[in-house]
Amino acid sequence: MHNLYHIPFLLFAYHRPFRKMGGPRNRASHGEVTMAGLYFEDLTPGRVIDAEWTRTVTEADNVLFCSMTMNVQKLHLDRHFAAATEFGQPLVNSLFTLGLMIGMSVHNTTQGTTIANLGMREVRFPAPVFAGDTISVRTTVIEARPSASRPDAGIVTFRHEAFNQEGKLVAYCERAALMRRRPPESAIQEGARQEGVKAGETA
């Protein structure tokens, strides 16, 4: 598991080869992975997917996020004010924690296979997050059904859970997403063939 440290949340880019998570992938003509997300057919209720890295939250993350969202709450930004509260130090903005939790789940769950985010429910923050805490994320598929209006898609409900370095649950939400169904293999092969023809024409 990898730890991304001292890199502002909205400014980092991290690349590594993706592990195959058990479901077929959309592949180009030479076999390389072109998307890492899982299709609707792969997202069966009960499936658990752990993010492959951890992330240490920094003070810069919190200040930047509050600034970008115009949140001037002293609990997040004023260390002397926060020191006099029951927390004793600034709280990381909970909406940052929510976004980080969902964002950390994308790379091996919905990357390239999601159509739209439909909504969230049961959003909770059972424990505070502070600068210096290291977050890990677990995603569980809790519901999945075909779309009644789109034969190429299905609706999947994910349970996202974020934990700090002590294993304490710090964030929770259930999120519904419109997910792509796996294209027919023939369509994938035809697309790869056409890409190969185009590549030959421009060579």
Number of C-alpha atoms within 10 A of each C-alpha: 8 9 13 16 14 15 15 18 22 10 7 9 8 5 6 5 8 13 10 13 14 8 15 15 19 22 16 17 15 8 10 11 16 12 17 24 25 28 24 24 17 16 26 15 15 12 12 15 17 17 19 17 14 19 23 20 25 19 18 14 21 24 17 15 19 19 12 8 10 9 13 12 12 13 20 21 21 14 14 13 14 17 13 11 11 7 12 13 19 24 21 24 21 17 15 18 21 20 11 20 26 20 14 23 22 18 17 20 22 22 16 18 22 22 15 12 13 12 11 14 12 10 13 15 18 11 12 18 23 20 16 15 17 21 27 26 25 19 25 19 20 18 15 20 16 17 16 9 8 12 10 13 23 23 25 24 23 25 20 24 23 24 21 22 14 9 11 13 20 21 25 24 19 19 20 20 20 24 28 24 21 19 11 8 10 9 10 15 15 12 15 18 14 12 14 14 12 11 10 9 8 6 6
